[in-house]
Amino acid sequence: MWRVGARLLVVEDDDGIRSSLSLALQDEGYDVVATSSAEDALDALRGAPMDLMLVDLMLGGMDGFTFIRTVRPTSDAPIIVLSARADTHDIVAALEAGADDYVTKPFELKEVTARLRALRRRGGRPPEPEQAQDLVVLDSESHLVLDAGAGRVRKGDGDVHLTVTEFRLLRELASPAGRVLSRQSLLASVWDRGFFGDERIVDVHVRRLRTKIEPDAGQPRLVVTVRGLGYRLDTR
Amino acid sequence: MTRRRIAPWPLGLRAKVTVSFAAGALVLSALLAVGTYLVARDYLVEQRADTALGQGFADASFVREGLRTAGTSVSDALGNVSPPRDTVVFVRRSDEWFSSSLTQGRDDVPVALREQVRSGAAGLVWTSTQDGPGLAVGVPVPAVEAEFYEVVATPDLQRTLDTLLTVLAVFAVLTTLAGALLGRWAARRVLAPLDVVAGAAARIAGGELQTRLPSTEDPELVTIIGSFNTMVDALQERIERDARFTADVSHELRSPLTTLTTSVAVLQTRRESLPERSQAALDLVSVELGRFRSALDDLLELGRLDAGAAGQVRSRVDARDLVRNALQVSGRSANLLTGQSPERLVVDVDKQQMNRALVNLFDNADRHGDGLVAVSVLGNGGWVLVNVDDAGSGVPPDERTRIFERFVRGGSRGSRPGTGLGLSLVAETLRAHDGLVRCVEVPSGGARFVVRLPRAGEEGS
């Protein structure tokens, strides 16, 4: 079970959905903060950090995309997008802005709770004790080190800022490195998605990860694409 | 007993034009041939008669000169005349007949001509000779009290006329054929725009609503092309308006439906604390909301298909994995998937859309076909086939195409009719994937829905 009292921010301008989601997620044990606009949500975030966020894309005022881009530099909490459409562009744009997963309306509560649970599970810090000693040198040239125990990636003396989900994706690829992992298996292990999960989630996250850890994201040498099969982490 | 009348074979427009042209050519060429023949014959006959008459006078004067010479017998005079071939010369003198031929006598000279000559006038009549039709020329020779006759057979004239007739007939036949060919060509040329219209109409019926006829300079065609394109414009606008309306309505319904399902989920967690009657009511609401959600999902999916947003997110999967997972997520047993083949049957599909299509087929089998019996996946050349068999009594042949149309609902056995969208969603999803779905019959009597998808190679992202 997840920790009771995880702080969950709900940003949804439809009163019915916001109220019913708040009721249902409080039942699930979350400490829900519900706001009807991105501006209010930013205020709430200034008050206290959140563990998880549910964000509608179509909001009056600031839209969901802008909200995610505004929040991302300071928060690595998983963000699940409530998308009005299953359209290709909206979902990819939201993922690229920094969202971790999505649910399309009309959704059922169990879809939302499953997504929340998947991203919350093993995602929070500090990590489980048995992983405390893991240190993986990803790139000896740029001194890039995955410190699974501390739940962070170090580059030289500083930290590389990864979201919770990006970190889990990297950890999955790195244990051990050199294996080819299919999009399906990454979807299952990181997002807890089944056969019909959207493989673009993996692709966008790999892209995001590359821009943060690769010396040249256009010519990836750490997280490489294996055509027709999936992705592989090559340590150097 | 009345005999059934056999309907005449309906003649196509092309055939009609061809036949008309051929008939016209035949009439014209026949008239021309007959006219030509008659004029030519008159001319030839007249010329022949003139020649024969001239020859007759010349020979007659020759005989007269011969007989004037005292002591010359008629036979001698005749002997001096050297008539051309086919010509027999007769001389009558004092009721005595002389002939240049041994086999022909006075009876070969027509009686009418003899009477005319006897009355003192030269004459010419058509007659028949031993060698076919001929001319008889008679000239009175009063100076020697004799009558001179020549009978000329005219086989050459007959031959010329026969040849002329043959040539004209052959030309008439050739002209008729040429007329038919011309008609065929003209019909094709005239009907070519019609073929274009028919092709465009077929494409539009097939869903390509952007199809228009190219504009033309031809004043005859401007009207029909203009009307056609206007009609398609109106049709497209109407279809798009309907689709937009459906899309708008279904979009509007998403938020309240989400609120309803979420609220009902909250109630469901407290189900045990509710009175029995409230529990029953809650269960009813839950079930109906499920149906509502399913129908709305179909509508939204159709809206996306209409907007051309189908099959954009493709991945390569084994069709059997697809079927197995579709069975599982819809709460069915994966054992319904039968038939094992060692080869991989990879298809390149939008998994979620294909899942929805397959689940709709399974639901259809349960709802209208007395239950899903088996699903089998097999390769067939460049195709992968998914057969979905049910236990019902099959679909009547005349309904097998119609059931894939939007809002067509089959006779339902249960009390829960479908939305009439499920199968049309299946058909349109497959169309967007360059595949198709058909309904056929299986020997057991049930219906089989065959899904056909293009087989993809193993390579690719």
Interface residues (C-beta under 8 A of the other chain):
Chain A: D14 G16 I17 S19 S20 L21 L23 A24 D27 A84 A86 D87 T88 K105 P106 F107 E108 L109 K110 R183 G194 F195 F196 D198 E199 R200 T225 R227 G228
Chain B: H251 L253 R254 S255 P256 L257 T258 T259 T261 T262 S263 A265 V266 T269 R293 L296 D297 L300 R304 A309 Q312 V313 S315 R316 D321 L322 N325 V329 K351 Q352 N355 E458 E459 G460 S461
